[in-house]
Amino acid sequence: MAREKIIIVGGDAAGMSAASQARRRRPDLEIVVFERTPYTSYSN
């Protein structure tokens, strides 16, 4: 069975927040984030 995948466009605060929420709600998802710059938003 194929693993479900979510694709997020944008690695700014909103994109990383969406990825974080997706991980908390569905730990089994494969999460892919596309960002055009070499930097993403990160916070502890």
N, C-alpha and C positions, 0 to 999 in steps of 0.2 A: 504494500500500500504506500502511495506517495505521501511524503510529509508535507503538511500545509506550510505555505510561505506567505509572509507579508512583506511588501516592498514600500519603503518610506523614501520620499524624495525630499531632500533637504536635511542637513545635519545641524541646523541651528537649534535653539532651545526648544522650539515647538516639535521639531522632528525627533529629537532625542527624548522628549517627554512622551511622545506617541510610542516610540520604541520601548521605553521603560514600562509604560502602562500595558502594552501588548505582552511583554515578558511576564509581568505580574499576573495578568489574567489567563494567559495561555503559555505556560512554560515549554510546551512541546512545539511551538511554532518556530520556523526558521525565519529570522528577521534580517532583512537586507536593507541597508541605508545607503542611498546615493547622495553624494555631496560633491559639488564641482570644485571647491577649494580644498586645500590639504588640511583644513582645520574643522573640527566638530565641537559642538558645545559640550562641556563636561563639568559636572559638579559632584561633590560627595554628598 
